[in-house]
Amino acid sequence: MRKNKDLDKYFQSFIDDLTLLFEDSNNIFSTNYKKLLKTLKEMDRIAEKTGQIDGKTESRGKNRNVKKLANLPEDLDELIYLLNKKKKEHQSLNRGIWLATNANFIYAFSLFEKFVSQVVRLKFKKDKYAREKYISYFEDFAIKKHEKEKNDSFLRRLKSNTKMLESLDELPSPLALCILMLKINTKDDSFELYNLDYKEAKERRNLLVHRGVYLDDRYIKNLKKQFGKDGQKADKYIANIKSYYSLKSREAERLKISDLSISGAYLNRYFRTLYYFSSMLYVYSFKLTSEEIANNELFLMHNIHDLLFSNFKVNSEHIYTLVLIIYKSYVDNILNGDWSKMALFDKVNWLLSINQLSETTSEDYNIDARQKLILESFPKEFEIHKKILIAHLENDVEKMLSLIPKLLKDHDLPKNTIKQWFVFQKFFKKKKFANFVENL
């Protein structure tokens, strides 16, 4: 199938919505975390004052901050009332965070399933191979339904492509079907890892929707199925979930069970998982023509750039690694390993990611040869972009300052462009650069 405007629209819409949900959840965490700390400090103050009046605590000596207790009531009953009030406030804040983030997690899943459905329907209509795979998958399902349940309704639908496609939502695992239709390389190490994380997220979604927030036997049993007979690997994976991707709440500790509400760390992993899979579905859905490749047809340039931009403040090496994984899969599986066929500004995103990753980790990346090829491939009309990229890679703020006016003038760009391009972001830490941009 050729590159398709509907596919572009579906993909862009999903990425935009996913990013908004992710940012909203992070805002919920950051905003309410400050409020939680404030209420905890207030509770500590009230408890200390209560203990003093009740005679159960001794003075902490000369270093005790007497002023912090001065504006609290002296009456013990009033203090106890105030303490209970603050406890309820703290509990409400806590509950509000997890209700909101759990809801965003579940809704993001729905959006992804919608995107999967859109890709399947589009490929069914536009691609003969994909359509044949769908029909074969549907036929197997219809036969099993007949044999196990004596249900012939799906067998009767085999006579009509329209009716088979209309039944997509009734088929098991639309994502597995989509992967089959697109011939995605499931043996890739990155795919296997993200696929396992996706299946875990699916089990967690089912838990939160139907059974609550606490890890249960059904969750463990279904997750272990993904490992086959490798019980040791399954146990290690589940132990990792309990340690790093469960909520360390007092109630969970009291019950000695894992709370699988959506924590900040888990949210970040989940975002990367859905971003990876949506990119793979997009990557494998079309083939660029020789003419499109020659004309530097962009692959994921804008979306990847936005991802790099939004990640700049956090500077998570996981995001840079994700970008490299997506591009590697694209080159290996779609461009048959020919890296030179990738569009210029996709190459630039790759270079920016690997350069940033080499700055955030101790791992040594040998990128000189490929960097040289990228710089040599800039056409004359993008010479200024090439110089800006070099200034970024060399951390040369003076050179960058000298190039900005020419970039804006030659390409008729608004000065706000400087604040919107990833390549400039690290220079805003320097006062001279920030002042220069403000005064343009």
N, C-alpha and C positions, 0 to 999 in steps of 0.2 A: 504494500500500500504506500502511496506517495504521502508526503507531509500534508496534513489535513488541518484546515482552519477550525473545524469543530473540535478536533482532538486538542489543538492548541488552547482553545477556549475552555474546555473541560479541565485540562491540566492546570492552567493558570488560575482558574476559579478555585480549584481544590487547594493549591499552594497558598493562595491569598487567604482563604478561610482558615486553613491549618495554622498559618503564621499568626493570624489575629487571635485565634483561640490560645495559642502558645503564649503570646505576649500578654493576653488578658490573665491567664493563669499565673504567670510570673509576677504581674502587677498585684494580683491578689496576695501572693506569698509575701512580696516585699512590703506592701502597705500594711497588711495585718500583722506581720512579724514584729514591726515596731510597736504596734498597739499591744501585742501580747507581752512584749518585754516591759512595757510601761505598767501594765496591770500587775505583772509579777512583782515588780519593784514596789508598787503601792501595797500589794498584799504583804510583802516582807516587812514594810514599815509598820503597817497596822498590827501584824502579828508580834513584832518586837515590842510595840507600845502596850499591847494587850498583856504580854508576858510580864512586863515591868509592873503594871498596875496590879496584876493578879499575884505578883510576888513569886512567879515561877522561873523568872530569868534574872540573872545578875547583870550589873552594869558591865559593859565590855571594856571599861577602863578609859584612859585618857584619849585614846584614838576614836572612841565612839562618837559619831556625828549626832550630837544632841539636837541640833537645829532641824534635822530632817523629821523629827518626831514632834516638834513644837506646835505645829498647826493641827494636830489630831485631837479629837475630844478626849477628855479625862475620864469620862464615864465608861465603865467596862461594858455595859449592855450596848451602848452606842457603838463602841469599837467592834464588838462581835457582830452587830447588825451590818456595819460598814464592811467588815471582812467578808461576810457571806455574800454581800452585794457584789463585791469585787470578784469573788470566786465565780459567781453566776455570769458576770460580764466576761471573764476570762474563758469560761466554758462556751459561751455563745460565740465569741470570736473564733475559738478553735473549731467549733462545729461549722461555722460559716465558711471557713477556709476549705474544709474537706468536702462540704456539700457542693461548693462552687467548682473546685478542681475535679472532683469525681464526675460532675455533670459535664464539664468540658471534655474530659477524657472519653466519656461515652459518646458524646456528640461528634467528636473527631472521628471515632470509629464509624459512625453512621455516614459521615461525609466521605470517608475513604471507600466504604462499600458502594456508595452511590457512584463514585468515580470509576471503580472496577466495573460496575454495571454499564456505565457509559462506554467504556473502552470495549467491552465484550460486544455490545450491540453494534457499535460502529464497525468493528472488525468483521463481524458476521455479515454485514451488508456490503463491505468493501473488499474483502479478502477471501478468495476461494479456499485457500489452505485452512484459514482460521474457521471458516464456515464448516468445512468437512470435519474438523476436530470437534467442533461444538456438537454437530449431529451425532458423531460417534459417541461422545460423552453422554449425550442425552439418551441415546439408544441403550447404552449399558445401564443407565439409571432406570429407564423404563422397564427393561427386562427384570432387573432386581426387584422393582416394585411389584411386578406381576408375580414373580416367584415367591416372594416373602409375604405379600399382603393380598394377593389376588386382585390387585388394583390395575385395571386395564386402561385407565384414562390417559396415562402417559404414552402407552403404545399407540393409541388412536391419534395422538398429536404428531406422531412421526410422519404422517402424510402431509403435514403443512409446516413449512419453514416459519411462517408467521406465528403459528401457535406454539412451536417449539421455543422461539425466541421470547414470546410472551410469558413462558414458564420459567424464565431464568431465575427468578426469585425463589422458586420452589426447589431448585437444584442444590445439592450439598456443595459447599465450598466454592463459590463463584471465583474466588481468587485463584484456587488451584486450576480451575477451568481456564481462566484468563492466561495463566502462566503456560498452560499446555497450548493454547491457541497462538501465543506469541513466540513459542519456541525459546523461552528464556532458559539460559544455561543454569540449571539447578545444581550443578556440580561445583560451581564456583564457591570458594571458601567464604567469601563475603555473603553470598546468597544464603548459604546454610546457616550462618550466624544470625542474620537478620530475620530469616524465616522462623527460626526457633524463638527469637524475641517477639515476633508477631504472634505466634501461636500462644505464647505465654500471655501476651496482652489480651488475646481473645478469651482465654480462660479467666483472666482477671475481670474483664468486662462482664462475662456471664455471672461471675461471683457477685460483683457489685450490683448488677441489675436484679438478680433473682434471690441471692442468699445472704447478702450483707457484706461486711468489710473484712471479716476474719478468715484467714486461710483455713480451708477445711479438707477433709479426705477426698472429696470429689475433685477439687482443684488439683491436688497432688496426683491422684490417679490418672486424670486426663492428661496432665503434663508429662507424666512418666511414659505414657504411650508414645510420645514423640521420640523417645530414645531407644525404642525397641527393647532388646535384651541387655543393653548397656546400663544396668542399674547403677553402677558406680558413677557414671557420667551424669545420670539423672539426679542422683543425690547431691552431687557437687553443684549442679546448676541451681537446684532448689535451695540449697544452703546459701548460695550467693544471693538469691532473691531475698531470703530472710534477713541476711546481714546488711545488704546495701539498698534494697528497694522495698522495704516495708517501713511503716510508720512507727517510730519509737514513742508510743503514747503510754501514759501511766496505766490506763485501763488494760492495754495489751500486755504490759509487764505484769500487772496484777493477775491476769488470766493465764499468763505464760503462753501466749499465742501471738502469731504475726498478724498485724493490721495491714491489709493491702490497700488502704486508701492511697490516693495519688500524691506522693511526696515530690519535692522539687527535683531530686535526682532522677526519680522514675519518669517524671514528665519530660525531662531532657532526653532520656533514652527513647521514650515512646515517640517523641517528635522526630528523632533521627530515623527510627524504624519506618514510620509512615512516609517520611520524605524520601527515603531510599526506595521503598516499593513503588511509590507513585512515579518516581523518576525512571525506574526500570520499566514499568508498564509503558511510559511515554517513549523511552528510548527504543524499545523493541517493537513499537507499533508501526513504524514507517521506515522506509529506506530513502536516503537522499540520492538524487540523480547525480551523474557526473557533473552536469552543469551547475547544480546547486552547490556541490562541493567546491567547484572552481570559483563560484561567486561568493565563497565564504558564508554559506547559509548557516545561521546560528543554530546551535543545538539547545543549550540550556543557559546561554550567557546571562540573560536578564535575571532569571530566577536564582542562579548561582551567585551572581553579584549581590542581589538583595540579601541572600543568606549570609554571605561574607560580611556585608555591611551591618546587619542586625547582630552578628556575633562579635563584632569588634570589641565592644565594651567588656563582654564576658571573656572573650579570647579563649574559648574552649577548643582545645586541640582535637576533641572528638568531631567538631563540625568541619574543621579543615581536613581531617582524615576522611570524613564522609564524602566531601567534595572529590577528593582524589579517588576514592572507591568508585563513585558514580562515573567519573571520566574514564577510569581504567576499564570498567565494564563496557562502556560505550565504544572505546577504541578496540578492545579485544574481540568483542562479539558482533559489533555492527560495522566497524571499519576494517575488520579482518586484520587487526594489529598494526594497521598503517597509521601511525600517529600524525603524520604530515597532513592527512586529509581532514583533520579537525579544524573547525573555523578559527580564525585568528584570535578573536576575543574570548573564545572558549579556552584556547591555549593560554591566554593571559590570565584568566581565572585560575587555571591549573597552576601556573607559575606563582601567582600571588599566594595561593593556598600552601603550596609546598615551601615557599619562602617563609611564610608566617609559621608554619609547623616547625621548620628548622630553628626558628627563634624561640619557640615555646618548649621544645624538647631538646634533650642532649644528643639525640640521634643525628648522625651525620648524613646529609643527603647530597649525593653527587649530582648536581643539576646543571653544571656549567655548560656541558655540550648541548643539552636541550634548550637552555636559556639562549645560547648563541643562535640556534636555529630559529627560535621565536623572534628574536630581535631582527634577524636578517629577513624575516618574512613580512615585515611591515611595509605596506605600499607607500609611495611618496606622499599621498594625501593624508596619511596618518603619521607623518614623521614627528609631529609634536607629541602625539600620544606615546610614541616610542621613547622619546626623551623623558617624558614624565614617568614612564615605567622604570626607566633606568635610575632616575632620581629617587624613586621609591625604594628600589632594591638596594641602592647605595646609601640610603638614609641621608641624602644630601638636601637639607632644607634650603640652602641658598640657591641651589640650582632650581629647586621646585618653585621658589618665589619668582625667579626670573622667567619661568616658563608659563605661569598662570595667565598673565595678561594676554600673551600671544594666543594661548588656547581659546580663551573667551572671545577674542576679537576675530581670529581666523575662522572659527566655527560658529560664530554668532550665538554663543551660549550665555545664559544668565549667570550672574555671579553665584547664585545659590547652588549651581552645579558642583562647586568645590565642596560643599557640605554634604552632597549626595553621592559622591564617588568614593568607594572604598580606598582607592589608591592614595587619597589625601588624608585619611582619618588620623593616622598616627602622628602627623605633623601638627595637629591641633593641640597636642600636649605642650608644644613650644609656644610661649607667649608671643614671640615675634611673628610667627606664622598666623596665629589666631587674630592678632591685631591687624596684620596686613590684609587678611580676608575681609574683616569687618569694615575696613576703610577703602575697599575697592570701589 
